[in-house]
């Protein structure tokens, strides 16, 4: 998925263990309500971006 994000000019994200249940719920509920998955992925993008900024500053 990471590689597909880069290939499609989407800021990548990594689903951390602490968010795995939210991600799975988002996949299960996607047809009924896509917001669970979208919110989880957007949050993961924010987290990844924050981690990248920290690493770039070091």
N, C-alpha and C positions, 0 to 999 in steps of 0.2 A: 504494500500500500504506500509506503514511504516513497519508493521509486516512481510509482504512478503519479503521486502528487507532484514530484519534481518534473516529471515528463509533461504534465498538463498545467504547469505554472500555478500550482496550488501550494500555498505555504504548508509544508509537511507537519505532521503531528505524530506523536507516539502515545498510545493508550497505556498509561501506567497501571500497575497492578491495583492501585487504590481506586481506579476508575473503571476497571474491567466490568464490574456488575452493571454500571450505568451504560456502558457500550453495548453489552449483550442485550440489555433491556431495550435500548434504542433500536437494535437490529430486529428484535422480536416485535416491537410495536410500530415499526416504520410504516407499514401499510395503513395503520389506523391513525397514527400521529407521528409525523416525521420530526417533530421538535425535539424529542428525547435524543435522537441520534445526532441531529444537527448541533444542539447545544453541547453535547458531550465532545464532539469533534472540534467545535470552536474553542471550547475550554482547553482542550488538549493542544490546539495550535497556540493559544496564548501562553500556556505553560512551556511549550517547546521554544517559543520565541524568547521568553524570559530567560530560559536556560542558555540559549545561544548568546544573548546579550551579556550575561554574566561571564561566559567563557571568552568572549571577544574582548572584554575589558581586562582580563587577566594577562 
